[in-house]
Amino acid sequence: MSSFDDNARIFVDLTPLPNCRVSYTLGTSQPVRSSFIGDQPLFYLENEETLADDPILADLPASILEEDFEELKQRFDAYERVSKDFAIDWTDKAKLFEENCESFGAAPAVESKLERVLEKMNASRFAAELLNASTAFDLQIKLSAQYGAASFDKNANTIYLNPSLDDSILSMLAVRELRRAWQYRQGALLNPLTLYPDHAILVNRLQSVDLLLAMLRSAWEMQLAGDKSAWTWIENGTMADLGRAFAREACIDFRTLNNGRATQAALEAWFLSERCRKHDRTLIQHMLAAPQNGPFQNLQDSSRAITLSFIESLGRMPFGKNYLVGKANVIMQDAIFCEVRDRSNANFLWFIKFERSFNESERELQKGGVEPTQGTPAHASVSPASATRDGHSQMAQEAAGSNVVSLAQWASRQHNGKSSQTLG
């Protein structure tokens, strides 16, 4: 395509060049290819400062930076050569659509489909360990069209999968729910609403990303065993950025699968993305709607200690190294992991903390107002209103004494799905 300006008499050629250097992408698709900009910048900054003038980088030898860039380039190039095997053409998507249309109205072979899914999962050592661990507490996996994708029912101790989905997708969803069930049995599925609001945000994020990391590791091990369908689904889906961060570490050194470095790379990529906004909004809505009955919602120091212990327990694996061991303090202090970057979510979170601190101060003032002052005789006359307040205070204290339970009892109630009683 070309255009011609009669006034300026300048001919502009917009025809794409064969050696395209610039492309425009949406997710994993590439609808536009262009070379009009080229590989040179449109303008240059007139900045005469050199690298040596920077006080931060002045003491660093240039060779150190060059080595870091070279190592990073090797990681990118190593996976780029591998990623070509997972590309999906548009014709493949059309064929998949035709297959789905043909399957409408047909009764799926439930037994054979479930066997195929389990066989795929056994190709991954991580998924196989989750399956073996699930047999210890009699966990069942069933196919049911009543669920949109996959769900773990704690009361029924069953994982339900939708049989209309593809086998590779079902295998990944089954790994996700198996990881959730394993964390539940290990006591790592702590309800975030029981913690201080800032800590609840972090715990909810870590619980969400941990399930995705289990899927990434299983899919990578499946493709190493020869089954590339699961990793192809990840590479061409919404988890492509997480998968590439994971694969760049795994391609360089296979030991990163067990020592947790590949998982940590995907963890950082998740927190650097915009996925935090969605999970924060959902949790904040629950905070606004749920009653304030958590034992650590207003105890910031106790909530912090519990969160530190929870982070390390969340990173445990059926086999291999805990990928969060020794990282709890760094995670709780780093703004990348803890900061609420969305303005709307931050405003609502501030309102929740302000409301709780205001209610706590109001209770303290009310408690101090009904206590008798020093030097007041016991036979002093008491007004009816004061007597009424004292009577209500005594009744409230008695009710509080009857509702106080130990932490072990409260944890047992949470484990059984019962809501804890509100402390007076």
Beta strands, then each sheet from edge to edge (+ up, - down):
strand 1: 2-5
strand 2: 10-13
strand 3: 22-26
strand 4: 29-34
strand 5: 140-143
strand 6: 150-153
strand 7: 158-161
sheet 1: 1+ 2-
sheet 2: 3+ 4-
sheet 3: 5+ 7+ 6-
end
